[in-house]
Amino acid sequence: MERIDLHAHTTASDGSLRPAELVQLAARLGLRAVALTDHDGLDGLAEGLAEGRRLGLEVVPGIELSTRRDGLGSLHLLGLWLEPTDAGLRAWLAGQQATRVERNQRLLARLAELGMPLDPQQVARQAGGPVIGRPHVAQALVAGGHAATVADAFARWLSRGRPAYVERVRPSPEEAIEVLHRAGGLTILAHPGLAWRGERARQLGELAALARAGLDGIELRHPELAPDWAADLAAEAARLGLLPSGGSDFHGAAKPEIRLGEPPVPAEWLEGLRARRIARLPDHRRPC
């Protein structure tokens, strides 16, 4: 079976491989296509696309956006086939980045109050790129001797409900869907196994609401999606007209248990998504 991976992260957010290195790994593994979906930014796409052209491997330019629904917590949406230079999307992302910077400042202040002061420059060095998130703070906590591992840092300090957790202002899923569609992209609900709290009936109701808002697809292959829940989601997605997608959520050394290209995602899913994306484009932007 030809395989694809439509969810992977690089050093442009919280992964450990540069975009070109990730594309090279995908080529070595024999993947037909890989999507670069860094958190809240597009800065790795130019390098990854160039390496894909050099190697003859399809690279889908993407992003992962964090959204929030009151009462349901965080929902992550993937945008696929985005234009890296889209001015409107970049302006919107700049506003989102400002909320992340403000959250990071409050997070570091909270850690200092707890007796764990961190140098902001050290945290920035852990990131190695423009997007600084909690994983980089966790790495700095490990480097400072305040936690044994990144997982330990989250479990003790940084996860929701822990002493240093600070919520970030996030857009609604509807706003993110609209923004990604304006930029010519498809919208995919990421890792539904992690997305919701509560009863499954309520979760399926939320999926229907997202479909009404224009959601295009849902990840039905992901390392943390249980088979029985995947089957229920697949049936509901088919009823709602949502397309299947999937990926590893690869981060490299930050999550060494996750391997690019696993679980296997069939290449024919890519063609279904591509057809939906082309159908959404205005006539003058459709390929001849």
BAFI-3210 file (N, C-alpha, C; in Angstrom, 3 decimals, decimal comma, padded with zeros to 6 digits):
// residues 288
n [1|2|3|4|5|6|7|8|9|10|11|12|13|14|15|16|17|18|19|20|21|22|23|24|25|26|27|28|29|30|31|32|33|34|35|36|37|38|39|40|41|42|43|44|45|46|47|48|49|50|51|52|53|54|55|56|57|58|59|60|61|62|63|64|65|66|67|68|69|70|71|72|73|74|75|76|77|78|79|80|81|82|83|84|85|86|87|88|89|90|91|92|93|94|95|96|97|98|99|100|101|102|103|104|105|106|107|108|109|110|111|112|113|114|115|116|117|118|119|120|121|122|123|124|125|126|127|128|129|130|131|132|133|134|135|136|137|138|139|140|141|142|143|144|145|146|147|148|149|150|151|152|153|154|155|156|157|158|159|160|161|162|163|164|165|166|167|168|169|170|171|172|173|174|175|176|177|178|179|180|181|182|183|184|185|186|187|188|189|190|191|192|193|194|195|196|197|198|199|200|201|202|203|204|205|206|207|208|209|210|211|212|213|214|215|216|217|218|219|220|221|222|223|224|225|226|227|228|229|230|231|232|233|234|235|236|237|238|239|240|241|242|243|244|245|246|247|248|249|250|251|252|253|254|255|256|257|258|259|260|261|262|263|264|265|266|267|268|269|270|271|272|273|274|275|276|277|278|279|280|281|282|283|284|285|286|287|288]
n.u [000,841|000,616|001,748|000,946|001,584|-000,039|000,388|002,735|005,576|008,108|011,278|010,319|008,226|007,605|009,072|011,943|013,431|014,718|012,740|013,621|015,035|013,015|011,482|013,359|013,540|010,946|011,085|013,039|011,628|009,826|007,396|004,578|003,633|003,947|002,756|003,582|002,928|003,220|002,850|000,773|002,182|003,948|006,553|008,329|007,644|008,593|011,229|010,738|009,049|010,772|012,714|011,123|010,533|013,103|013,602|011,523|009,223|005,936|005,034|002,808|001,712|001,038|-000,584|-001,031|-003,580|-004,496|-007,549|-010,408|-013,198|-015,720|-016,304|-015,606|-012,944|-009,675|-009,434|-007,829|-007,034|-006,110|-004,775|-004,615|-002,786|-002,096|-001,241|001,977|002,730|000,452|-001,052|-003,225|-003,632|-001,145|-001,192|-003,292|-002,208|-000,091|-001,403|-002,337|000,090|000,891|-000,799|000,250|002,837|002,210|001,003|003,237|004,897|003,422|003,442|006,181|006,524|004,849|006,218|008,556|007,522|007,013|009,485|011,162|012,822|013,273|015,439|014,351|015,720|017,033|014,866|013,996|016,183|015,866|013,641|014,498|013,342|010,673|008,266|007,349|006,549|004,826|006,221|008,880|009,370|009,163|011,437|013,391|012,952|013,787|016,490|017,262|017,186|014,772|012,915|012,632|012,196|010,722|008,067|007,682|007,886|005,556|003,625|003,966|003,986|003,098|000,809|-002,782|-004,473|-002,315|000,239|001,660|000,256|-000,989|-003,606|-004,074|-005,337|-007,493|-008,696|-012,101|-013,265|-014,839|-013,985|-011,315|-011,701|-012,929|-010,852|-008,819|-010,095|-010,409|-007,792|-007,448|-007,241|-007,869|-009,752|-009,094|-010,046|-007,883|-006,292|-008,690|-008,985|-007,817|-009,121|-011,530|-013,415|-015,669|-018,884|-019,316|-021,508|-021,969|-019,604|-019,849|-021,953|-020,685|-018,938|-020,724|-021,556|-019,185|-018,961|-021,135|-020,132|-018,278|-016,122|-013,835|-012,721|-011,542|-009,166|-008,723|-006,829|-004,408|-001,836|-002,904|-005,575|-008,142|-009,126|-011,918|-013,209|-012,349|-013,767|-016,438|-016,262|-015,619|-017,974|-019,769|-018,503|-018,752|-021,512|-021,812|-020,472|-017,760|-014,312|-011,842|-008,728|-005,283|-002,391|000,900|001,516|004,101|007,012|009,677|012,639|011,431|009,147|009,836|008,637|006,867|006,608|007,408|005,027|003,484|000,494|-000,127|-001,327|-003,580|-002,749|-004,804|-006,550|-005,441|-006,029|-008,802|-009,036|-007,611|-009,264|-011,522|-010,417|-009,715|-012,257|-013,232|-011,869|-011,912|-012,775|-010,638|-008,399|-008,143|-006,392|-005,331]
n.v [-001,192|002,154|004,851|007,763|010,732|013,027|014,809|016,334|017,661|020,211|021,879|024,424|024,705|022,788|020,484|018,275|017,988|019,748|021,328|020,410|018,125|016,524|016,036|014,615|012,321|011,313|010,633|008,605|006,683|005,900|007,205|008,483|011,061|013,906|015,999|019,171|020,470|022,605|024,195|026,944|028,556|029,389|029,280|027,206|026,169|026,973|025,975|023,210|022,655|023,226|021,221|018,994|019,300|018,931|016,260|014,960|014,370|014,649|017,434|018,626|021,767|022,955|023,577|023,616|024,595|025,898|025,864|026,829|025,625|026,611|024,759|022,402|022,419|022,348|022,310|021,093|022,112|021,143|022,792|022,286|022,433|025,171|028,516|029,586|032,299|033,794|036,782|037,614|035,399|035,320|037,759|037,317|035,173|036,480|037,979|035,885|034,895|036,935|036,553|034,171|034,927|036,644|034,789|033,131|034,888|035,236|032,611|032,115|033,940|032,788|030,377|031,426|032,455|030,058|029,235|028,491|030,042|030,900|031,680|033,753|033,854|031,426|029,680|030,479|029,611|026,868|026,548|027,324|028,531|030,684|030,145|029,687|027,416|025,509|022,974|023,787|025,294|023,232|021,743|023,541|023,513|020,924|021,151|022,940|021,424|021,096|019,249|015,797|014,781|015,846|014,944|014,618|017,278|018,359|016,782|017,485|020,308|021,830|020,960|021,246|022,268|021,888|023,412|025,496|026,020|028,083|029,542|030,166|032,717|031,698|031,229|030,608|027,411|027,852|030,369|029,767|027,849|029,419|031,257|029,568|028,517|030,848|031,218|029,311|026,694|023,293|022,065|020,120|018,091|017,527|014,765|013,398|011,650|012,892|015,239|015,935|016,236|014,358|012,729|010,373|010,774|013,498|014,405|013,526|015,132|017,605|017,238|017,227|019,891|021,197|020,263|021,557|024,114|024,072|022,303|020,090|017,513|014,699|013,334|009,999|008,161|007,946|007,955|007,994|007,315|005,291|002,072|001,337|003,767|005,119|003,709|004,403|007,174|007,189|006,222|008,266|010,435|009,764|009,964|012,703|013,759|014,220|013,980|011,332|011,583|011,482|010,914|010,819|012,677|013,467|014,417|014,030|013,867|014,975|013,526|010,584|008,101|008,176|007,531|008,616|008,284|006,335|005,563|003,587|005,449|005,377|006,145|006,838|008,375|010,880|011,709|012,013|014,162|016,078|016,452|017,570|019,953|021,243|021,566|023,514|025,778|028,983|029,428|030,607|029,854|027,169|024,181|023,666]
n.w [000,000|-000,950|001,017|002,982|004,952|006,715|008,796|010,454|012,239|012,432|013,075|012,788|014,484|017,065|016,534|016,004|013,699|010,894|008,267|005,669|006,415|007,481|005,193|003,713|005,328|005,000|002,295|002,378|003,769|001,924|001,549|-000,202|-000,033|002,147|004,727|005,968|008,991|010,959|014,180|014,247|012,414|009,327|008,573|007,983|005,545|002,960|002,792|003,107|000,889|-001,229|-000,882|-001,295|-004,033|-005,043|-004,420|-005,627|-004,210|-003,029|-001,178|001,076|001,824|005,006|008,218|011,793|013,863|017,008|018,638|020,623|022,391|024,498|027,391|026,160|025,771|024,218|020,689|017,866|014,625|011,385|008,575|005,164|002,081|001,951|000,955|001,284|001,271|001,651|002,319|003,945|005,646|006,924|008,319|010,109|011,554|012,773|014,707|016,305|017,176|018,853|021,045|021,980|022,753|024,884|026,630|027,120|028,548|030,907|031,786|032,315|034,359|036,290|036,762|037,887|040,276|041,494|042,207|040,130|038,170|034,765|032,075|029,545|027,089|027,048|026,803|024,274|022,788|023,047|021,451|018,871|016,697|015,408|016,742|019,967|022,404|024,975|025,006|024,616|026,886|028,691|027,971|028,763|031,503|032,097|031,366|033,328|035,586|036,892|036,249|035,324|032,764|029,615|029,578|032,310|033,141|032,021|033,323|036,008|036,129|033,782|032,365|031,808|034,690|036,338|038,507|037,096|034,816|032,244|030,589|027,113|025,002|022,516|019,150|018,027|016,742|014,451|013,521|012,838|010,811|008,851|008,297|007,284|005,019|003,505|002,822|000,935|001,785|002,979|005,795|008,597|011,293|013,881|015,541|016,934|019,042|021,154|021,362|022,704|025,758|027,831|027,155|024,460|022,778|023,008|021,896|019,253|018,526|018,577|016,462|014,330|014,464|013,752|011,145|009,976|010,095|008,116|008,181|006,611|006,832|008,856|011,102|010,879|011,220|013,569|016,032|018,635|018,561|019,393|018,092|018,219|018,658|016,413|014,464|015,079|014,626|011,914|010,737|011,441|010,221|007,516|007,259|007,616|005,489|005,710|004,951|005,136|006,832|007,932|010,042|011,509|013,489|013,931|015,755|016,023|017,982|020,209|020,707|020,828|020,610|018,554|015,136|011,878|009,299|010,517|012,237|009,216|006,469|003,845|000,443|-001,261|000,187|000,075|-002,519|-002,468|-000,675|-002,117|-004,350|-003,126|-002,227|-004,643|-005,734|-004,058|-004,791|-006,485|-009,972|-011,454|-010,055|-010,205|-011,177|-014,564]
ca.u [000,000|001,291|001,418|001,145|001,519|-000,550|000,470|004,119|006,100|009,530|011,849|009,563|007,422|008,145|009,730|013,407|014,055|014,443|011,799|014,274|015,370|011,796|011,137|014,321|013,130|009,758|011,525|013,713|010,621|008,997|006,082|004,209|003,442|003,996|002,310|004,256|001,815|003,742|001,878|000,511|003,151|004,206|007,934|009,093|007,091|009,411|012,334|010,209|008,572|011,939|013,326|010,225|010,753|014,413|013,556|010,387|008,236|004,900|004,956|001,574|001,938|-000,051|-000,445|-001,926|-004,065|-005,164|-008,786|-011,007|-014,648|-016,077|-016,889|-015,040|-011,493|-008,911|-009,610|-006,784|-007,424|-005,078|-005,059|-003,783|-002,651|-002,090|-000,236|002,864|002,881|-000,860|-000,915|-004,289|-003,364|000,016|-001,599|-004,088|-001,286|000,684|-002,233|-002,321|001,405|000,931|-001,426|001,178|003,904|001,659|000,869|004,567|005,378|002,732|003,901|007,501|006,333|004,285|007,297|009,443|006,843|007,100|010,876|011,845|013,017|013,909|015,896|013,597|016,606|017,270|013,668|014,036|017,186|015,263|012,712|015,255|012,520|009,842|007,116|007,775|005,403|005,075|007,288|010,190|009,490|009,435|012,842|014,197|012,822|014,670|017,871|017,526|017,121|013,494|012,108|013,484|011,959|009,668|006,793|007,621|007,609|004,131|002,816|004,085|003,895|002,640|-000,471|-003,976|-004,738|-001,082|000,481|002,184|-000,513|-001,592|-004,416|-003,837|-006,518|-007,505|-009,888|-013,094|-013,081|-015,486|-013,102|-010,160|-012,159|-013,127|-009,538|-008,121|-010,781|-010,067|-006,425|-007,427|-006,917|-008,856|-009,697|-009,176|-009,983|-006,704|-006,288|-009,952|-008,857|-007,347|-009,727|-012,696|-013,750|-017,097|-019,494|-019,133|-022,655|-021,734|-018,498|-020,383|-022,734|-019,743|-018,445|-021,764|-021,512|-018,022|-019,285|-022,006|-019,285|-017,436|-015,018|-013,725|-012,336|-011,190|-008,117|-009,193|-005,629|-003,542|-001,332|-003,650|-007,000|-008,495|-009,828|-013,377|-013,620|-012,124|-014,869|-017,613|-016,029|-015,669|-019,377|-020,370|-017,900|-019,383|-022,866|-021,724|-019,741|-016,384|-013,351|-010,841|-007,331|-004,543|-000,959|001,605|001,769|005,533|007,784|011,088|013,180|010,538|008,217|010,558|007,810|006,060|007,423|006,813|004,385|002,745|-000,025|-000,168|-002,478|-003,592|-002,539|-006,040|-007,175|-004,893|-006,723|-010,113|-008,849|-007,191|-010,439|-012,349|-009,741|-009,845|-013,647|-013,456|-011,180|-012,576|-012,384|-009,358|-007,308|-008,122|-005,384|-005,884]
ca.v [000,000|003,452|005,527|009,202|011,214|014,395|015,529|016,227|018,919|020,458|022,901|025,677|024,822|022,025|019,267|018,286|017,963|020,858|020,910|019,599|016,823|015,729|015,595|013,569|011,116|010,790|009,994|007,352|005,727|005,523|007,838|009,163|012,488|014,280|017,369|019,911|021,108|023,191|024,925|028,392|029,294|028,920|029,610|026,059|025,602|027,230|025,012|021,874|022,536|023,182|019,897|018,068|019,406|018,347|014,809|014,388|013,914|015,663|018,054|019,397|022,871|022,987|024,235|023,149|025,718|025,604|026,606|026,474|025,664|026,649|023,522|021,230|022,506|022,671|021,562|021,442|021,990|021,199|023,390|021,648|023,140|026,614|029,298|030,106|033,752|034,433|037,943|037,625|034,366|035,719|038,821|036,688|034,397|037,419|038,265|034,705|034,808|037,902|035,945|033,159|035,641|037,105|033,606|032,696|035,800|034,911|031,284|032,246|034,618|031,801|029,469|032,157|032,489|028,709|028,953|027,933|031,090|030,492|032,757|033,719|033,567|029,987|029,061|030,750|028,720|025,534|026,546|027,359|029,106|031,793|029,720|029,174|026,832|024,822|021,969|024,417|025,602|021,947|021,414|024,423|023,014|019,759|021,641|023,615|020,483|021,187|018,099|014,718|014,652|016,736|014,410|014,925|018,710|018,573|016,126|018,158|021,757|022,581|020,521|021,894|021,892|021,844|024,728|026,553|026,128|029,375|029,416|031,135|033,102|030,963|031,498|029,542|026,578|028,465|031,417|029,133|027,239|030,506|031,795|028,590|028,453|032,062|031,041|028,265|025,398|022,399|022,027|018,754|017,971|016,733|013,812|013,438|010,887|013,799|016,552|016,277|015,599|014,120|011,558|010,293|011,357|014,941|014,606|013,384|016,332|018,670|016,978|017,699|021,359|021,590|020,012|022,659|025,306|023,957|021,351|019,233|016,139|014,316|012,322|008,684|007,403|008,732|007,024|008,001|007,126|003,895|001,503|001,367|005,161|005,432|003,145|005,254|008,451|006,979|006,130|009,594|011,289|009,435|010,528|014,168|014,183|014,574|013,084|010,787|011,985|010,860|011,152|010,350|013,752|013,285|015,530|013,674|013,536|015,443|012,418|009,521|006,911|008,366|007,372|009,177|007,290|005,350|004,402|003,786|006,160|005,038|007,285|007,267|009,442|012,145|012,125|012,515|015,497|016,994|016,771|018,505|021,252|021,851|021,973|024,727|026,929|029,688|028,895|031,114|029,267|025,724|023,740|023,362]
ca.w [000,000|-000,911|002,265|003,125|006,330|006,572|010,075|010,929|012,756|012,221|013,956|012,669|015,713|018,193|016,103|016,144|012,378|009,994|007,221|004,638|006,999|007,585|003,838|003,373|006,046|004,328|001,054|002,714|004,211|000,787|001,549|-001,446|000,259|003,553|004,993|007,034|009,692|012,187|014,984|014,209|011,605|007,973|008,234|007,498|004,322|001,773|002,789|002,882|-000,485|-002,110|-000,769|-001,964|-005,487|-005,354|-004,277|-006,335|-003,231|-002,820|000,138|001,208|002,771|005,969|009,513|012,847|014,652|018,275|018,862|021,916|022,535|025,916|027,884|025,488|025,771|023,023|019,449|016,920|013,226|010,370|007,280|004,141|000,804|002,147|000,230|002,336|001,252|001,723|003,209|004,933|006,642|007,723|009,232|011,169|012,388|013,589|015,866|017,166|017,797|019,949|022,225|022,489|023,455|026,160|027,484|027,540|029,583|032,154|032,203|032,927|035,642|037,212|037,148|038,801|041,572|042,047|042,507|038,960|037,165|033,515|031,212|028,287|025,968|027,046|026,239|022,839|022,184|022,955|020,310|017,625|015,645|015,859|017,537|021,265|023,081|026,241|024,936|024,762|028,306|029,347|027,730|029,612|032,877|032,196|031,348|034,588|036,692|037,585|035,834|034,811|031,335|029,120|030,061|033,739|033,270|031,763|034,352|037,308|036,123|032,617|031,823|032,359|036,066|037,112|039,125|036,227|033,570|031,929|029,378|026,047|024,243|021,257|018,341|017,949|015,547|013,285|013,002|012,201|009,558|007,878|007,925|006,442|003,726|002,753|002,331|-000,079|002,362|003,563|007,253|009,110|012,743|014,235|016,666|017,685|020,270|022,205|021,176|023,499|027,021|027,954|026,552|023,007|022,082|022,933|020,961|017,898|018,268|018,254|015,106|013,412|014,461|012,967|009,745|009,523|009,977|006,929|008,319|005,431|007,105|010,215|011,178|011,286|011,554|014,447|017,038|019,891|018,283|019,632|016,933|018,307|018,493|015,002|013,692|015,302|013,957|010,464|010,347|011,555|009,201|006,234|007,277|007,556|004,300|006,048|004,325|006,044|006,747|009,012|010,089|012,705|014,461|014,168|016,297|016,129|019,300|021,271|020,964|020,118|020,415|017,349|013,938|010,670|008,454|011,305|011,525|007,766|005,905|002,414|-000,451|-001,930|000,968|-000,410|-003,736|-002,086|-000,110|-003,185|-005,157|-002,351|-002,203|-005,970|-005,907|-003,269|-005,360|-007,578|-011,281|-011,947|-009,297|-010,387|-012,148|-015,892]
c.u [000,877|000,803|001,692|001,160|001,161|-000,553|001,873|004,653|007,614|010,034|011,169|008,522|008,085|008,688|011,242|014,142|013,723|013,473|012,439|014,608|014,139|011,382|012,084|013,957|011,912|010,135|012,197|012,718|009,689|007,606|005,821|004,068|003,550|003,521|003,116|003,199|002,296|002,686|001,912|001,513|003,422|005,685|008,747|008,705|007,988|010,553|011,833|009,728|009,731|012,602|012,434|010,388|012,075|014,364|012,421|009,327|007,204|004,908|003,709|001,815|000,757|000,294|-001,333|-002,280|-004,749|-006,398|-009,378|-012,514|-014,973|-016,770|-016,319|-013,523|-010,916|-009,256|-008,529|-007,263|-006,186|-005,611|-004,110|-003,876|-002,800|-001,018|000,681|002,975|001,548|-000,847|-001,979|-004,058|-002,192|-000,341|-002,398|-003,180|-000,428|-000,104|-002,271|-000,983|001,529|000,284|-000,520|002,312|003,423|001,492|002,224|005,128|004,723|003,169|005,260|007,412|005,776|005,366|008,267|008,832|006,939|008,538|011,662|012,034|013,761|014,285|015,101|014,474|016,929|016,074|013,640|015,049|016,654|014,343|013,465|014,490|011,576|008,697|007,621|006,537|005,802|006,129|008,681|010,428|009,810|010,894|013,760|014,108|013,715|016,122|018,247|017,440|015,817|012,555|013,044|013,390|010,916|008,312|006,605|007,295|006,139|003,287|002,836|003,713|003,035|001,299|-001,628|-004,245|-003,500|-000,687|000,932|001,369|-001,129|-002,332|-004,047|-005,155|-006,442|-008,759|-010,892|-012,787|-013,688|-014,610|-011,922|-010,542|-012,317|-011,794|-008,815|-008,775|-010,458|-008,670|-006,317|-007,191|-008,126|-008,690|-009,979|-009,134|-008,843|-006,966|-007,571|-009,920|-008,425|-008,189|-010,775|-012,673|-015,251|-017,577|-019,372|-020,304|-022,480|-020,622|-018,982|-021,261|-021,843|-019,178|-019,464|-021,775|-020,335|-018,274|-020,173|-021,212|-018,317|-016,244|-015,021|-013,450|-011,931|-010,094|-008,697|-008,043|-004,704|-003,064|-002,170|-005,158|-007,320|-009,321|-011,352|-013,919|-013,415|-013,267|-016,132|-017,469|-016,117|-017,114|-020,048|-019,804|-018,531|-020,786|-022,853|-021,013|-018,332|-015,434|-012,352|-009,459|-006,596|-003,070|-000,397|001,646|003,233|006,171|009,276|011,481|012,280|009,514|008,780|009,731|006,968|006,965|006,685|006,222|003,611|001,724|-000,112|-001,468|-002,481|-003,516|-003,824|-006,793|-006,696|-005,675|-008,126|-010,038|-008,469|-008,389|-011,352|-011,726|-009,897|-011,266|-013,960|-012,854|-012,050|-012,002|-011,008|-008,168|-007,218|-007,062|-006,039|-005,804]
c.v [001,243|004,224|007,017|009,529|012,693|015,166|015,334|017,618|018,996|021,478|024,257|025,815|023,990|020,659|019,396|018,238|019,237|020,395|020,042|018,212|015,936|015,201|014,492|012,253|010,493|010,069|008,655|006,271|005,295|006,114|008,508|010,673|012,693|015,723|017,946|020,765|021,678|024,049|026,421|029,189|028,609|028,966|028,431|025,587|025,805|026,219|023,605|021,661|022,440|021,805|018,836|018,102|018,751|016,827|014,155|013,816|015,016|016,133|018,927|020,508|023,020|023,721|023,495|024,339|025,211|026,483|026,154|026,627|025,628|025,351|022,271|021,282|022,774|021,739|022,023|021,157|022,048|021,941|022,799|022,421|024,651|027,268|029,954|031,620|034,490|035,553|037,953|036,609|034,764|036,822|038,247|035,899|035,302|037,799|037,102|034,565|035,783|037,324|034,871|033,822|036,094|035,936|033,150|033,586|035,495|033,547|031,355|032,964|033,655|030,832|030,145|032,228|031,144|028,299|028,338|029,011|030,549|031,738|032,698|033,414|032,079|029,252|029,273|029,864|027,299|025,447|026,517|027,931|030,133|031,408|029,061|028,692|026,130|023,712|022,563|024,849|024,323|021,546|022,267|023,998|021,792|020,214|022,320|022,713|020,492|020,034|017,064|014,592|015,687|016,261|014,716|016,403|019,012|018,003|016,893|019,632|022,357|022,154|021,264|021,358|021,806|023,261|025,828|026,730|027,512|029,222|030,511|031,451|032,430|031,319|030,352|028,654|027,205|029,550|030,801|028,494|028,306|031,054|030,845|028,457|029,682|031,954|029,897|026,872|024,564|022,410|020,607|018,799|017,030|015,890|013,854|012,593|011,735|015,065|016,905|015,617|015,284|012,887|011,582|010,903|012,864|015,247|014,497|014,582|017,511|018,483|017,452|019,221|021,859|021,363|021,120|023,943|025,219|023,027|020,380|017,771|015,931|013,256|011,019|007,706|008,335|007,805|006,936|007,933|005,639|003,349|001,580|002,775|005,593|004,903|003,981|006,585|008,307|006,911|007,496|010,543|011,027|010,027|012,037|014,667|014,649|013,525|012,553|011,354|011,287|011,168|010,745|011,377|013,696|014,565|015,231|013,352|013,979|014,381|011,181|008,272|006,991|008,343|007,922|008,044|006,225|006,061|004,663|004,443|005,909|006,269|007,744|008,316|010,809|012,635|012,624|013,921|016,502|017,413|017,753|019,894|021,963|022,345|023,251|025,967|027,658|029,240|029,340|030,525|027,755|025,330|023,383|021,875]
c.w [000,000|000,309|002,179|004,616|006,255|007,892|010,627|011,252|012,606|013,246|013,803|013,778|016,801|017,795|016,209|014,807|011,613|008,903|006,138|005,160|007,125|006,214|003,389|004,056|005,377|003,035|001,338|003,135|003,087|000,796|000,208|-001,233|001,766|003,676|006,138|007,716|011,032|012,873|014,670|013,376|010,277|007,606|007,732|006,112|003,100|001,669|002,487|001,465|-001,468|-002,065|-001,413|-003,473|-005,870|-005,350|-005,066|-005,406|-003,025|-001,368|000,160|002,223|003,716|007,240|010,500|013,732|015,916|018,399|020,194|021,850|024,029|026,308|027,271|025,419|024,399|021,867|018,483|015,505|012,349|009,155|006,266|002,833|000,973|001,290|001,261|002,393|001,371|002,765|004,294|006,032|007,527|008,715|010,397|012,110|013,269|014,849|016,835|017,887|018,971|021,204|022,815|023,278|024,824|027,130|028,001|028,644|030,918|032,688|032,886|034,268|036,686|037,682|038,115|040,195|042,284|042,346|041,372|037,894|035,953|032,729|029,904|027,080|025,891|026,439|024,730|022,138|022,071|021,747|018,991|016,461|016,225|016,782|018,817|022,008|024,359|026,133|025,110|026,211|029,080|029,167|028,591|031,078|033,093|032,253|032,662|035,809|037,465|037,237|035,233|033,306|030,923|029,627|031,545|033,955|033,025|032,895|035,665|037,259|035,004|032,044|032,482|033,769|036,944|037,537|038,170|034,949|033,435|030,598|028,385|025,349|022,872|020,466|018,447|016,744|014,303|012,675|012,257|010,876|008,487|007,388|006,972|005,073|002,880|002,144|001,337|000,452|002,713|005,075|007,736|010,631|013,103|015,479|017,501|018,949|021,444|022,297|022,229|024,864|026,999|027,222|025,039|022,243|021,946|021,934|019,513|017,543|017,913|016,851|014,073|013,323|013,641|011,479|009,193|009,328|008,802|007,061|007,141|005,759|008,544|010,166|011,734|011,484|012,332|015,545|018,303|019,677|018,401|018,466|017,029|018,129|017,044|014,143|013,852|014,560|012,441|009,978|010,391|010,508|007,838|006,159|007,075|006,307|004,573|005,487|005,346|005,774|007,882|008,942|011,429|013,823|014,898|014,698|016,369|017,554|020,438|021,654|020,268|019,873|019,149|016,128|012,723|009,825|009,196|012,196|010,029|007,313|004,401|001,523|-001,115|-001,121|000,500|-001,617|-003,435|-001,518|-001,191|-004,035|-004,434|-002,361|-003,541|-006,190|-005,143|-003,915|-006,379|-008,915|-011,714|-011,203|-009,470|-011,403|-013,470|-016,171]
res [m|e|r|i|d|l|h|a|h|t|t|a|s|d|g|s|l|r|p|a|e|l|v|q|l|a|a|r|l|g|l|r|a|v|a|l|t|d|h|d|g|l|d|g|l|a|e|g|l|a|e|g|r|r|l|g|l|e|v|v|p|g|i|e|l|s|t|r|r|d|g|l|g|s|l|h|l|l|g|l|w|l|e|p|t|d|a|g|l|r|a|w|l|a|g|q|q|a|t|r|v|e|r|n|q|r|l|l|a|r|l|a|e|l|g|m|p|l|d|p|q|q|v|a|r|q|a|g|g|p|v|i|g|r|p|h|v|a|q|a|l|v|a|g|g|h|a|a|t|v|a|d|a|f|a|r|w|l|s|r|g|r|p|a|y|v|e|r|v|r|p|s|p|e|e|a|i|e|v|l|h|r|a|g|g|l|t|i|l|a|h|p|g|l|a|w|r|g|e|r|a|r|q|l|g|e|l|a|a|l|a|r|a|g|l|d|g|i|e|l|r|h|p|e|l|a|p|d|w|a|a|d|l|a|a|e|a|a|r|l|g|l|l|p|s|g|g|s|d|f|h|g|a|a|k|p|e|i|r|l|g|e|p|p|v|p|a|e|w|l|e|g|l|r|a|r|r|i|a|r|l|p|d|h|r|r|p|c]
***
